[in-house]
Amino acid sequence: MAETRKKLFDMFPPVSPEEWRAKAEVDLKGADFGKKMVWRTNEGFDVQPLYRGVDIENLKATDSLPGEYPFVRGTRTNNDWLMRQNIVVENVAEANAKAKEVLTKGINSLGFRLKKNKDVKLAELLAGIDLKVVEINFNGCPMCALDTAKQLVELVKAAGAEDTFKGSINFDPFMRQFKHGVAFDGCMVEKAAELLKAVAEVKGLRVLSVNTMNLTNAGAYIYQELGYALAWGNEWMAKMTEAGFSAAEVACRIKFNMGVSNIYFMEIAKFRAARQLWAQIVKQYNPECECACKMVVNAETSKFNQTLFDSYVNLLRSQTEAMSAALAGVDSLVVVPFDAPYKKSDDFSERIARNQQILLKEESHLDKVVDPAGGSYYIETLTASIAQEGWKLFLDVEEKGGFKALVENGEVIEAINATAKSRFGKVAQRKEQLLGTNQFPNFTEVAGDKVGAKCCCNCGCAPEVEGEVKLNRKRLGEEFEEVRLATEASTHKPKAFMLTIGNLAMRLARAQFACNFFACAGYELIDNNGFATVEEGVNAAMDKGADIVVLCSSDDEYAALIPDAVKLLAGRADLVLAGPETDEFKAMGVTNFINVRTNVLGSLKAFNAKLLK
């Protein structure tokens, strides 16, 4: 067998990277290799079309095993992550009943969102829940975190679970600054010190939060979330060790709550890079044991790219995001229900969200393999590249005074908002696509009683302050949704008529493009098989009461078709040319063009302003 295998391989001599590229350039027939084959990421590095063993030869972490420092391959020797469901506590008895119910349906980690911590008796909320088995997490007002901690510690001690309990209390002094533009009221170090002392007897209770999922949901790029997560965590390490706590005491109380965006392989690489870099940061504080260098991460699928229209597509988005997090070896995972953008999630959407994780475990068996990405030339290289960019941002933050200083002077918020603004611009031009919203929308869907839900921290601890700098709270598709909702609310729904004529292939392609374009605004679309003359097409359009007539043909034929279309329409409807915006066509009287370079959102807003009543 060995001899046979050797002969088979001898038939395929090794090919060097240079030889492969030379062959690829021949096949590209003169096209630029860098433009056609290389992807420039938002993180600032290039992704090549092919990776080989030589690309990871000098990466040190590839020699480590899962559970070994620097933990790039995971902090555990298994991949059995905790499946978490968050519950908003409005009524304690109802929240308790719901928690016990979901624990029978696959969930083994609970997250309670408290509107006012001081009004909640944890003994009632956690009654009947085994604290030795179930992870318990609390998210609420940071000023009330100490009271929550004291109550929880007493319950854990009463259950005899001091050594086995796992959970967290979300003490986040930056939350109000990010979400409301209001600074934390008090000294974060003093409050954190009180918390650390209060939970000293329960070693698995983490109370110092790093909530970069808020940055992801505001539109941050992957390297930004990574870099700021490291800086945020290091802020806790520096401040609390200066306050007299040991490095291990602090590191073992930090909980990272990170987001997951829809860039599949990049997200796998992000979590791997995060563990590696965090381990190296903690190591510099000389903790008593390397186990203190382990990063504990709860991942949450993105809300930023969720959409109101065609909302079942949110299931596809969150499923690939959940896969990224699971394959990357996170400790716990929250799948945000698909209907979160427009309503309070119900039993159905929450069940689907739970089942998304159950499918990954019970049918896909992602929990059976530790670090399945390990050794992949592509992902190992991505991990190193993302780590490099995240580390650059981390160092920049440290040089400028640390994370707290940059939050207080607004630099972190401004950087994330600038990224969000850039991404909104890309979505407007379809350079970043949202299926069902700015590309391939459902032509006949109506929102009905859907009302966009506003993001809230659910703690009731901070009023909105107008004029203050705060994180973007708009979802990526929200502006497109506003256009379509305006159309739906109007007493007149504009009609877009496809005047298809001439070259068959071009008219069909451009009519399809135009239909997708105007469907993003919810217009009524009238497509056609084709007309023999422009006059025939214009007459048909007027018979249908068209507000917009889209001329769909080939570039070569437009010069002969445009004059007749302009003359025959005579302002009775807006003429739109599906094709290039040229001086020649403008001189013939065309003022509206749609093509791949068009700002779709801006164009649709302009049509709405003119046509809606």
MOCORNOR-V534931 format. One record per helix or strand. SS is the DSSP state (H for helix, E for strand). FROM is the first residue (numbers start at 1). LEN is the number of residues. Records with the same first field share a line. If there is no record, write none. Layout:
SS: FROM-LEN  FROM-LEN
//
This chain:
H: 2-9  17-11  33-5  53-4  60-4  92-11  117-3  122-4  142-17  175-6  188-11  213-4  222-21  247-5  264-20  290-4  313-16  347-17  366-3  377-23  403-6  411-18  478-12  504-16  534-10  555-15  583-5  600-12
E: 39-2  46-2  82-8  109-6  135-5  167-5  205-6  254-7  297-5  332-3  435-1  439-1  495-7  524-3  531-1  548-5  574-5  592-3
//
